[in-house]
Amino acid sequence: MHILKVAALTGAAMMLGFAIVGSHAQNAPAAPAAGRGAPPQRVVNFAWAPKPIKPVGWTGMNKPVHRVADVLARHKGQARWAEEIVRDGENYSGKWIQMAPGDKIAPQFFADDRVMMVVYSGQLRISIQGHDPVVAGAGFLVQVPYRTTYSMEVVGDLPAVRFEVNGPNRLPFHPTTQTADDKPADPRGFRMTRISWAGGGGGFTNPNTNSFSNTRPWLDFNKEIVQGGGRGGAFVSENGNFMNVINQPGAPTPPDSNLGHWHTDYNEFWYIAQGRVDYKIEGMPVFSTGVGDVVYAPIGLYHRASGGGTGMSTRIAINPRPSGLHNYNETANAQQ
């Protein structure tokens, strides 16, 4: 009778999405404490993870890799243009944008989204509320918190190209005063309406104890990382936003038996900022990427990245989960 009750309870639990384990698992002895001065012990955990049998894969405009050379070729001869190459549900829209010499973006802000960008070529003078303007050249990483006003203009006689990440279908707000008659043009399908709101913007605060995440509006990647030998780290890290600079030396390409990891609840994409990065995504052979290329790995697919060639390489990982779980196969961590 006892066995039947446990079997029935276990079946019901599995239908609800959780499992029952024996009391011996709950009372397993704790790992011995490390001695004084010893490095903390590395804990390896095991679990049954729901990996989709048929992952959704790449949909719409998303693809394993968008080559920057192909994007630029499609707009050859155009003074100004924009092309969306990443659409990640309600999390992100990633666009390539070119502004022509003399072009300006008037002061604006976004209601609830942090804007993140990487300057690929040319120069942009960027003014962000509360900070002195900066001329951002190739390699600059820039972030603007929600409800923080900023403006941009192209400097010099060359166009400025950037990769910009924001929420999908977001439209900017334009600051005004109670009496100003400065109504901007109506976007298609919308009517610009005067509003009032209280409080401030997202600001540049640091909820973490590491790296330079969220503390400043820009990072001169070439000066601080390439020339200065910086180690990188999180540039943006908050609930719903992660922009992580991953810097590593070149190394031999791992064997195909090294699957990397996969994510259960979110997609991930990368902007290649330096050198060569080699990727292996489940179902595909190894492929190499260079500066400006954008790589995308959907939910549920194993993926890995390694520094190619002999020099340093850097990829900028973008996803909505700063502490997202990396699911490795059961032997990967145990063998380290």
N, C-alpha and C positions, 0 to 999 in steps of 0.2 A: 504494500500500500504506500509506503514511504517513497519507494522508487517511482511509482506511477505519478505521485504528486510532483516530484522533482522534474520528471520528464514533461508533464503538462505545463509546469511553470516555465521550464526552459523554452518550450516551443512558443509560448505566449510572449516571452521576453524577446525572442528572435524576431517575431512578427513586428514588435514595436521598435526594433533597431538596436537593442542592446543585448549583451550576453551575461549569463550568470557563471561565475567561476567558483571553484571550491574554496573552502575556508583556508586551505593550506596556502593558496596564492595570496590571500589578504594578510596572512601572518608570516610571510617570508621574512627571514632575518635581514636586518639592515646591513648594508655594506660597511665594513670596518672603517672607522674614521682615519683619515690620512694623518701621518705624524706631523709634529710641529715643523713648519718650514717646507713641507712637502707640497708639490703642486696638487690642486684639487683633482680628485679622481674623475675620469670620464665615464659618465653613466650611459649605457646603451639600453634602450627600451625596445620592446617588441609589441606589435599589435596587429590585428587583422584590419586592413584598410580597404575601403570600397573603391577599387579601381574599375572604371567603366570598361565593359567588354568591347563596346564600340564607341570610343571617344568621339565627340562631335568634330574635333579637328579644326581645320581652318575654314572659316565661313566669310562670305562677303569679300571685302577688300583685304582681309587678313591673309597673309601667306608666310611661309617659313622665313623668307628673307626678302626684303626690299632693298635692291642695290641703289645707292645714291646716284650712281652714274646713269642708271635707267631713268630715274625721276628727273634729273636735270635734262636729259636728252628729250624727254617728252615736252619740255617747256622751252626748248631752245628758241631764242629770238623773242621771247616774251619779256617785257619789262618788269611786270609784276604778276604774281600768280600764287595760288595755294592749292595743295593736293593732300587730301586726307588718305593716310595709308594704314592707320590702325583704328579700329572701332571695337572697343572692349566693353560690350554691354552698357551698363550705366556708370562704369568706372572711368573710362578714358577715351579720348579722341586724340590721335597723334597726327599732326599735319606738318608737311613741309611748306614753308612760306617764304616767298621772295618779295622784298620791297625794293623799289627803284631808287636811284639817287634823288635826294630831296623829299622822299616820301616821309610822312609823319603819321603817328597814331596819337590822336588827341587824348587828354587825360580820361581814363576809364578805370573801372574795377569790375570784378565778378562777385556775385552775391554770396555764394557758398563754396567756391572752388579755388584752390591754390593753382596758379599757373606756373608751369615749369618749362624751361626751354634750354636748348643748346645752340649756340651760334656756330654755324658751319663755315661761313665765309663772309667777307665784308666787315663793316663796323656799324654798330648801333649805339647811339647815345641814349641811355636808359635812365629815366628819372623815376624813382620810387618814393612814395610818401615817407618823409622822415629821414631820408638819406640824400647825400649829395649825388648828383648825376655821375655816371661812369660811362666811359666809352668801352663797350664790350666787343672784342674782336673774336677771331676764330678760336674755338675751344672754350669760351666762357660758358659756365652754367649759371642760369638765372632763375630765381623763384620769386613769386609775388603772392603773399597770403590773400585770402578772401577779404573783400571789402577794404582793400588797400589800393589807393589810386596810383596809377603809373602811366607813363607816356614814353613813346619811343620815336626816334627819327634816324634816318640813315646819314652817316657821316662820310664825306668823301665822294668821289665820282664813280664808285663801283656799287653794284647792287649788294644787298645784305640778305643772306639766306640763313634761315634758322629752322630747327625742328622743335615744334611747340606741342606740349601736352596739356590738355585741359579736360574738363568733363565734356561729354558729347552733347552737341546742339546747344551749348551755352552761348548766350548773348550778353554783351557787356552793358553795364550801367554807366551813365555819364554824370559826374557830379555837377551840381548847380547850386544856386541860392534860392531863397524863397521868392525873390522878386525878379530874378534874371529871366530874360526872354531869349534863351539860347537852345531851344528845342532842336535836337538832331533829327535827321531823316528817319522815317519809320522803316524798320526792317520788314522784309516781305512777310506778311501774315501777322504783323504785330503793330500796335500803336504805342508810341512812346508816351508815357504818362507820368506826370510829376508825382513823386511820393515823398514821404518823410520816413526817417528811421533813426533809431537811437542806438548808442553804443559805438564801439570801435571795430576795427578789423581783426584779422587773425594775428597780426604782429609777428615778430621774429623772436620766439621764445624757444627754449631748449628743454624738452621734457626728458631728455636722455643724459647719460653721463659720459658718452663717448663721442668722438669725432666732432664734426662741425654742423651736425644736423639742425636745421631750422633756425640757426643763430644769425644768419646774414643773408642778404639778397643775392649775392653772386659769388662765384668761385672762378678765379682765373686758372683754368685747368693747366694750360701750358706752362705758366709761370710757377705755380705751386706744386703741381704733380710731376709734370715732365721734367722741367728744369730744376725744380726745388727738391725732387726726390720724395715728395709726400706719399703717404701710404693710401690715401683715399679714405673711403668710409661713407657713411650716410650723409647726403646733402639735405634730403628731406626725409623725415621719419615721423609720422603721425598716423592716427587711425584713419585708414582709407587712402594713404599716400606713402609711397616709399620710393626714393630715388637714390640709389646706392652706387657709389663709384668703386668698382672692383678692379684693382691694379695687380698684375702678376707678371712674372718673367716668362719668357718662352720656355717650352718644354716639349719633349716628344709626344706625339699624339697617343693618347691612351688606347688600349685595345678595345674592340667592340664589346668585349665582355664587361667593360666598365659602362654601365647603363646610365649612370648619373642618378637623378631623382625625378620625382613628379609631384604635382600639387593636386590636392583634392578639390579645393573650392575657388581657385582663381587662376587666370591666365597670367603670363609674364612676358615682357618684351624687353629688348636691350638695344641701346644706341652704342655703336662701336666708336670709341673716342681716340684710341691710340693703337698703332701696330696692327697685328693680325690675331684674330680670335677664331679658333676652330670649334665648330659645333657638331654634335651628334644628337639628333632628335629621333625618337622612336619611329621606325619604319622608313628612315632615310639614311643614306650614306653620309659620312663625314663631309662637311663643306666648310670652306674658309671665308672669312669676312674681313673687310677693311674699314677704314674711317668713314663714317657717315652711313654705313649700312645699318639697317634695322631688322632684328631677328625676333620672331614671335613663336612662343610655345604654348599651345592650348592646354586646358585642364586635362589631366589624366595621362599625358604622354611623357615618358622618360625623356630627359634632356640633360646635356652636360656641355660645359664650355671649358676650353683650355687655351693657354697662351701659345700661339703658333710662332714659328720662326725662332730667332735667337734673341730678339730684343724684348723690351717690355710691351705689354698689351693691356688695354683698359676697356672694359665694357661698363655701361651705366644701366643697371637693372632698374626697371620700373614695374611696380605692382602695387596693389592696394593693401598688402598685409606685411607690415614691418617685421612681425614675428611669425610669419607664415611657416607651417610645418613642411619640412622637406622629407618626402617619403623615399627612402632607399630600399633596395631589396634586402632581404633578411640577413644576408651574409656580408654586405658592404661595410657596415660599421663594426661588426664583430671581428673583422680581419684587420682593422687598423690598430 
